[in-house]
């Protein structure tokens, strides 16, 4: 029986001595990769209610977190968090490769709200969550222009969870990305939003900015076994000694 269990684990978790799925937790990997480096500035794109921003502040006690969240539902909660914690700085605008105004597609579930309408695959996967509620115009800014206006020269760590808008946000950050050590980002392997980015596009963009894929975490598939999405960590290998 022990040999059967050992074989099962080997064939389902490991193959050819390599991980199919990382056994290390995503936040543990982030902490380990950055522990020898000074992290004083973190960007949280898609901060929602601020839970992950709070986690980052615990992980990096000297860091300020700049949190972007255009969903009006979360404004009061993020404002209250900023009143409690001086290292937390909320911005109620969207990030993209342009500045001005942009339409935010608000859906029944705040977690599927995006700058892009849900695609057919997304609607099939999450029919109730993706029901359209309303469209509102929100402010949009690029990371580089925001950093310049705020006199911020470095962001060592960035997190992106903006439902298909990740590529546009990265395209607006070519300057500040030179200072970034690690990016934690949600990626879609097959389109879920109309016009939203997929993994291959994000991968090419980050590689053109000297990043490499470190690992994938929490992969999710549909009922047919088709890979849909995961969380990815990208790093600048030369800066992290990898």
C-alpha positions in Angstrom: 0.0 0.0 0.0 2.8 2.4 0.9 4.4 1.8 -2.5 1.1 2.4 -4.3 0.6 5.8 -2.4 4.2 6.8 -3.2 3.7 6.0 -6.9 0.4 7.9 -6.9 2.0 11.0 -5.4 4.9 10.8 -7.8 2.7 10.5 -10.9 0.2 13.2 -9.9 2.4 15.8 -8.2 5.9 15.1 -9.7 7.0 14.1 -13.1 10.6 13.6 -14.2 11.7 15.0 -10.8 10.1 18.4 -11.5 7.0 20.0 -9.9 3.9 20.0 -12.0 2.3 22.2 -9.3 4.4 24.2 -6.8 4.1 22.8 -3.3 5.3 26.1 -1.9 2.6 28.6 -1.0 2.6 31.8 -3.1 3.1 34.2 -0.3 5.8 32.1 1.3 7.7 32.2 -2.1 7.3 36.0 -2.3 8.7 36.4 1.2 11.6 34.1 0.6 12.6 35.7 -2.7 12.5 39.2 -1.3 13.8 38.6 2.3 17.3 39.7 1.5 16.2 42.9 -0.2 14.9 46.2 1.0 11.2 46.6 0.1 9.8 50.0 1.0 7.3 50.5 -1.9 4.6 48.0 -3.0 1.9 48.5 -5.6 -1.4 46.6 -5.2 -3.4 46.8 -8.4 -6.9 45.5 -7.7 -6.9 46.0 -4.0 -10.6 45.3 -3.5 -11.3 45.4 0.3 -7.6 45.7 1.3 -7.1 42.3 2.8 -4.0 41.4 0.7 -2.6 44.9 1.1 -2.8 44.4 4.9 -1.0 41.1 4.5 1.8 42.8 2.5 2.2 45.4 5.2 2.7 42.6 7.8 5.2 40.8 5.5 7.2 44.0 4.9 6.9 46.2 8.0 8.8 49.1 6.5 6.9 49.2 3.2 4.3 51.6 2.0 1.5 50.1 0.0 0.0 52.0 -2.9 -3.4 50.4 -3.6 -5.5 51.0 -6.7 -9.2 50.0 -6.8 -11.7 51.7 -9.1 -14.7 49.7 -7.8 -16.8 52.2 -5.9 -18.0 49.4 -3.5 -14.7 49.3 -1.7 -14.0 53.1 -1.4 -15.2 53.5 2.2 -13.4 50.4 3.4 -10.1 51.4 1.9 -10.5 55.0 3.2 -11.0 53.6 6.7 -7.9 51.4 6.3 -5.9 54.4 5.3 -7.1 56.3 8.4 -5.9 53.4 10.6 -2.6 52.7 8.8 -0.3 55.5 7.7 1.6 53.2 5.3 -1.5 52.4 3.3 -2.3 54.8 0.4 -5.5 54.1 -1.6 -6.2 55.4 -5.1 -9.7 55.1 -6.6 -8.7 55.0 -10.2 -7.9 52.3 -12.7 -4.5 51.5 -14.2 -4.0 51.2 -17.9 -1.7 52.4 -20.8 -3.6 55.7 -21.0 -4.9 58.5 -18.8 -8.4 60.1 -18.7 -11.7 58.3 -18.2 -12.6 54.7 -18.9 -15.8 52.6 -18.6 -15.8 50.1 -15.7 -18.0 47.1 -16.3 -19.6 46.4 -12.9 -20.9 42.8 -12.6 -23.0 41.1 -10.0 -19.9 39.8 -8.3 -17.3 42.5 -7.4 -14.6 40.0 -8.2 -15.5 39.8 -11.9 -15.8 43.6 -12.4 -13.4 44.7 -15.1 -12.5 47.3 -17.6 -13.4 44.6 -20.2 -16.8 43.0 -20.7 -17.0 39.3 -19.7 -16.5 37.0 -22.6 -18.6 33.9 -23.5 -16.2 31.5 -21.6 -16.4 33.7 -18.5 -20.2 33.8 -18.6 -20.3 30.0 -19.0 -18.0 29.5 -16.1 -19.6 32.0 -13.8 -23.1 32.8 -15.1 -24.4 34.5 -11.9 -21.3 36.4 -11.0 -20.8 37.9 -14.4 -24.3 39.3 -14.8 -24.0 43.0 -15.8 -25.2 45.5 -13.2 -24.0 48.8 -14.6 -21.2 50.7 -16.4 -19.6 53.7 -14.7 -16.9 56.0 -15.9 -13.8 56.0 -13.7 -10.5 57.8 -13.7 -7.6 55.9 -15.4 -3.9 56.6 -15.1 -0.6 54.9 -16.1 1.7 53.7 -13.4 4.6 55.8 -14.8 2.6 59.0 -14.8 1.2 58.3 -11.3 4.7 57.6 -10.0 6.1 60.8 -11.5 3.2 62.9 -10.1 3.7 61.3 -6.6 7.5 61.6 -6.8 7.9 57.9 -6.4 11.1 56.5 -8.1 11.0 52.8 -7.1 8.4 50.1 -6.6 10.2 46.9 -5.6 7.1 44.6 -5.6 3.9 44.8 -7.6 0.7 42.7 -7.4 -1.9 42.7 -10.2 -5.4 41.2 -10.0 -7.4 43.4 -12.4 -9.4 40.9 -14.5 -7.8 41.1 -17.9 -6.3 44.6 -17.6 -2.9 43.5 -16.5 -1.2 43.9 -19.9 -2.4 47.5 -20.4 -1.3 48.4 -16.8 2.2 46.9 -17.5 2.5 48.8 -20.7 2.0 52.0 -18.8 4.8 51.1 -16.4 7.9 50.7 -18.6 9.8 53.2 -16.6 9.0 52.2 -13.0 9.4 48.5 -13.9 13.2 49.0 -14.1 13.2 49.2 -10.3 10.8 46.3 -9.7 12.2 43.0 -8.3 9.1 40.8 -8.3 5.6 40.8 -9.8 2.7 38.7 -8.5 0.1 38.6 -11.2 -3.1 36.8 -12.2 -3.0 35.3 -15.7 -5.6 33.8 -18.0 -4.5 31.0 -20.3 -7.6 31.3 -22.4 -9.6 34.5 -22.9 -12.2 35.3 -20.2 -12.8 39.0 -21.0 -13.4 40.6 -24.4 -10.2 42.3 -25.2 -8.5 41.2 -22.0 -5.0 40.0 -21.9 -3.9 36.3 -21.8 -0.8 34.7 -20.4 1.2 34.7 -23.6 0.8 38.5 -24.1 1.7 39.2 -20.5 4.7 36.9 -20.6 6.1 38.6 -23.7 5.6 42.0 -22.2 7.4 41.1 -19.0 10.3 39.3 -20.8 10.8 42.4 -22.9 11.3 44.2 -19.6 13.9 41.7 -18.3 11.6 39.6 -16.2 11.4 35.8 -16.2 8.7 33.5 -15.0 9.5 32.1 -11.6 6.6 29.8 -11.0 2.8 29.3 -11.3 0.5 28.9 -8.3 -3.1 27.8 -7.8 -3.9 26.8 -11.4 -7.6 26.4 -12.2 -9.3 24.4 -14.9 -12.9 24.2 -16.2 -15.1 21.1 -16.0 -13.5 19.7 -19.1 -10.0 20.0 -17.7 -9.0 23.0 -19.8 -6.5 25.2 -18.0 -8.1 28.6 -17.4 -6.1 30.7 -15.0 -3.3 30.8 -12.4 -1.3 33.2 -10.3 2.2 33.8 -11.5 5.4 35.2 -10.0 7.8 37.0 -12.3 11.2 38.1 -11.2 14.2 40.0 -12.4 16.8 37.2 -12.1 19.9 39.3 -12.2 18.6 41.5 -9.3 17.6 38.5 -7.1 20.6 36.4 -7.9 18.6 33.7 -9.7 
